[in-house]
Amino acid sequence: MDTVTRPRILVVGAGFAGVECVRRLERKLSPLDADVTLVTPFAYQLYLPLLPQVASGVLTPQSIALSLRRSRKYRTRIIPGGAIGVDLKSKVCVVRTITDKIVNERYDYIVLAPGSVTRTFDIPGLTEHAFGMKTLAEAAYVRDHVISQLDLADASDDPAERAARLQFVVVGGGYAGTETAACLQRLTHAAVKRYPRLDPKLIRWHLIDIAPKLMPELGDKLGRSAQEILARRGIEVSLGVSIDKAGPEEVTFTDGRVVPTHTLIWTAGVVASPLIATLGAETVRGRLAVDAEMTLPGQDGVFALGDSAAVPDLAKGQEGAICPPTAQHAMRQGRVVADNVIAALRNQPLSPYKHKDLGLVVDLGGKDAVSKPLGIELRGLPAQAVARGYHWSALRTNVAKVRVATNWLLNAVAGDDFVRTGFQARKPARLKDFEYTDSYLTQEQVRARVEGQPALESP
Ligand SMILES: Cc1cc2nc3c(=O)[nH]c(=O)nc-3n(C[C@H](O)[C@H](O)[C@H](O)COP(=O)(O)OP(=O)(O)OC[C@H]3O[C@@H](n4cnc5c(N)ncnc54)[C@H](O)[C@@H]3O)c2cc1C
């Protein structure tokens, strides 16, 4: 059969949702049924929940970057690049390849799974001075940066500079921020022993959040347990507090405190990929408004899921409830969307997505953890076993499982070498540099490209 006559399925994003969808399409469709194409800037699926462990050096970056080409059975065509706009009317996705070439990719069915980016607010200095924890490059950068602060403090004879370099601020008391602060504090706590000139008491970690509780999803008791663990480690938790302004050498909190620091890590939530705005469709708090079957109402062949879509949470049974942006939902939605794309191809009825949340696991490093699997509250080693067991089993490939397990073992036995690689030294390190948030087209630019008019000025 000629390629042209086969339906074209285009999946955007190789994260939890996109990869799960593609693998199922490959399994359930024969190569003659449809052409499946995946647009992704990277050649791996990133296992984001373990990013704080990369930042703290417990895991190597490669161990959580799962290859998209691991098996010969993987036959999806991969376009290395990012989608920068979608024109629903003409069914064209505009892609910027990794060589900056712009191509129009036509589709019959599109699955939008570009995930989310770090949510920022209009706080002076924030986007220039804060680091995120959403990409592998950010995690590797933050690790190098934190170690460089110890190196620079050690080399300095200025007490004020030493104190500033040894203070660290993490904003965001959700699981990402809490794990990041906890894991990085363990890194500096262990590293400082190799710096005999540094007073360990000068190292101060701050974890702040505007909300009145840490990780409210855990419930009051477990949230308090997590806070006690952090306090025991010397992490200062400030709730009901955010940032007023950020500078290169200090951060001002909303309660008036001015903290001299060179390290501001911003993990205060996520917002849907800017790609979603290029569609000009209805959104719910920035996420594409889809129905329970994860289709875009009124549009033929458009599916969206994961962090970028507001998928109704049918298991909650509450009017207007939408699934939280978690890997747990994204993966499962990926499977249902694949089935729904196939059903649409065959003119069969689509199935709604319904999944009851399995709970939350929070790895605070070492033997510290709090977990709530299926509503059961766990602390310490049992919680840690569940957290690591859950993540380990969720890694897609066996080779990744072996890499992660080996890294955990090696780190437990031999500790960290505190190597600063310098790979990204002196490179721009703003959120937009890591998350490419400024590379998208406006709706007018998408239209112009699709209609073959001279391209409007690029952003
Ligand atoms: C530090 C941290 C810890 C977390 N811990 C947990 C946890 O313990 N449990 C849990 O359930 N969830 C956790 N999450 C949330 C979870 O990782 C996300 O909800 C999940 O990754 C969402 O899956 P997704 O497929 O929608 O997006 P992602 O997994 O982020 O994948 C999106 C993919 O799309 C690609 N992409 C982006 N833009 C484009 C574009 N324009 N064109 C093409 N491709 C694009 C990205 O490179 C990425 O590969 C954590 C998140 C973070 C940051």
Ligand as a Chemical Component Dictionary entry (heavy atoms), coordinates in Angstrom:
data_LIG
# 
_chem_comp.id                   LIG 
_chem_comp.type                 NON-POLYMER 
_chem_comp.pdbx_formal_charge   0 
_chem_comp.three_letter_code    LIG 
# 
loop_
_chem_comp_atom.comp_id 
_chem_comp_atom.atom_id 
_chem_comp_atom.alt_atom_id 
_chem_comp_atom.type_symbol 
_chem_comp_atom.charge 
_chem_comp_atom.model_Cartn_x 
_chem_comp_atom.model_Cartn_y 
_chem_comp_atom.model_Cartn_z 
_chem_comp_atom.pdbx_ordinal 
LIG C1  C1  C 0 10.989 17.028 40.124 1  
LIG C2  C2  C 0 9.703  16.337 39.767 2  
LIG C3  C3  C 0 9.255  15.250 40.521 3  
LIG C4  C4  C 0 8.064  14.612 40.194 4  
LIG N1  N1  N 0 7.648  13.531 40.938 5  
LIG C5  C5  C 0 6.521  12.870 40.590 6  
LIG C6  C6  C 0 6.108  11.708 41.295 7  
LIG O1  O1  O 0 6.738  11.308 42.271 8  
LIG N2  N2  N 0 4.984  11.056 40.872 9  
LIG C7  C7  C 0 4.257  11.491 39.790 10 
LIG O2  O2  O 0 3.252  10.844 39.441 11 
LIG N3  N3  N 0 4.610  12.577 39.111 12 
LIG C8  C8  C 0 5.726  13.287 39.470 13 
LIG N4  N4  N 0 6.104  14.399 38.768 14 
LIG C9  C9  C 0 5.232  14.898 37.691 15 
LIG C10 C10 C 0 5.418  14.098 36.425 16 
LIG O3  O3  O 0 6.764  14.004 36.088 17 
LIG C11 C11 C 0 4.632  14.740 35.286 18 
LIG O4  O4  O 0 3.290  14.861 35.665 19 
LIG C12 C12 C 0 4.723  13.880 34.031 20 
LIG O5  O5  O 0 6.052  13.895 33.561 21 
LIG C13 C13 C 0 3.764  14.387 32.955 22 
LIG O6  O6  O 0 3.890  13.570 31.839 23 
LIG P1  P1  P 0 3.721  14.196 30.377 24 
LIG O7  O7  O 0 3.930  13.088 29.422 25 
LIG O8  O8  O 0 2.476  14.993 30.290 26 
LIG O9  O9  O 0 4.916  15.252 30.299 27 
LIG P2  P2  P 0 6.470  14.959 30.326 28 
LIG O10 O10 O 0 6.791  13.682 30.961 29 
LIG O11 O11 O 0 7.088  16.197 30.883 30 
LIG O12 O12 O 0 6.833  14.845 28.790 31 
LIG C14 C14 C 0 6.669  15.878 27.888 32 
LIG C15 C15 C 0 7.628  15.623 26.745 33 
LIG O13 O13 O 0 7.352  16.505 25.693 34 
LIG C16 C16 C 0 8.549  17.096 25.245 35 
LIG N5  N5  N 0 8.172  18.385 24.698 36 
LIG C17 C17 C 0 7.952  19.527 25.343 37 
LIG N6  N6  N 0 7.588  20.484 24.493 38 
LIG C18 C18 C 0 7.563  19.911 23.281 39 
LIG C19 C19 C 0 7.258  20.384 21.981 40 
LIG N7  N7  N 0 6.906  21.650 21.780 41 
LIG N8  N8  N 0 7.347  19.533 20.946 42 
LIG C20 C20 C 0 7.711  18.242 21.135 43 
LIG N9  N9  N 0 8.008  17.735 22.335 44 
LIG C21 C21 C 0 7.930  18.562 23.398 45 
LIG C22 C22 C 0 9.426  17.170 26.454 46 
LIG O14 O14 O 0 10.796 17.242 26.082 47 
LIG C23 C23 C 0 9.086  15.855 27.133 48 
LIG O15 O15 O 0 9.863  14.821 26.636 49 
LIG C24 C24 C 0 7.299  15.065 39.086 50 
LIG C25 C25 C 0 7.752  16.155 38.331 51 
LIG C26 C26 C 0 8.933  16.787 38.662 52 
LIG C27 C27 C 0 9.394  17.954 37.822 53 
# 
loop_
_chem_comp_bond.comp_id 
_chem_comp_bond.atom_id_1 
_chem_comp_bond.atom_id_2 
_chem_comp_bond.value_order 
_chem_comp_bond.pdbx_ordinal 
LIG C1  C2  SING 1  
LIG C2  C3  SING 2  
LIG C2  C26 DOUB 3  
LIG C3  C4  DOUB 4  
LIG C4  N1  SING 5  
LIG C4  C24 SING 6  
LIG N1  C5  DOUB 7  
LIG C5  C6  SING 8  
LIG C5  C8  SING 9  
LIG C6  O1  DOUB 10 
LIG C6  N2  SING 11 
LIG N2  C7  SING 12 
LIG C7  O2  DOUB 13 
LIG C7  N3  SING 14 
LIG N3  C8  DOUB 15 
LIG C8  N4  SING 16 
LIG N4  C9  SING 17 
LIG N4  C24 SING 18 
LIG C9  C10 SING 19 
LIG C10 O3  SING 20 
LIG C10 C11 SING 21 
LIG C11 O4  SING 22 
LIG C11 C12 SING 23 
LIG C12 O5  SING 24 
LIG C12 C13 SING 25 
LIG C13 O6  SING 26 
LIG O6  P1  SING 27 
LIG P1  O7  DOUB 28 
LIG P1  O8  SING 29 
LIG P1  O9  SING 30 
LIG O9  P2  SING 31 
LIG P2  O10 DOUB 32 
LIG P2  O11 SING 33 
LIG P2  O12 SING 34 
LIG O12 C14 SING 35 
LIG C14 C15 SING 36 
LIG C15 O13 SING 37 
LIG C15 C23 SING 38 
LIG O13 C16 SING 39 
LIG C16 N5  SING 40 
LIG C16 C22 SING 41 
LIG N5  C17 SING 42 
LIG N5  C21 SING 43 
LIG C17 N6  DOUB 44 
LIG N6  C18 SING 45 
LIG C18 C19 SING 46 
LIG C18 C21 DOUB 47 
LIG C19 N7  SING 48 
LIG C19 N8  DOUB 49 
LIG N8  C20 SING 50 
LIG C20 N9  DOUB 51 
LIG N9  C21 SING 52 
LIG C22 O14 SING 53 
LIG C22 C23 SING 54 
LIG C23 O15 SING 55 
LIG C24 C25 DOUB 56 
LIG C25 C26 SING 57 
LIG C26 C27 SING 58 
# 
